[in-house]
Amino acid sequence: MPPQLGKILVLLGLSLVLLGAFLWLGGGRLLGWFGHLPGDIRVERPGFRFYAPIVSMLLVSLLLSALLWLWRRWGG
């Protein structure tokens, strides 16, 4: 196992903790639009709820792809 993997996992864990703390302490209000975009499917009926955040996940995929592309181009 490469020694860089441990550093990457620690940084990823710290990032998740910081993101969780941000959302828990009220930062989620800034992202209230996320998950309610046009194209996100929501069906609610008595005793049944279905939610498919299609456009929101496409947006996340696009953002992560752009970040990884930038990282590969300039950092890695």
Order of alpha helices (4+ residues) and beta strands (2+ residues): alpha-beta-beta-alpha
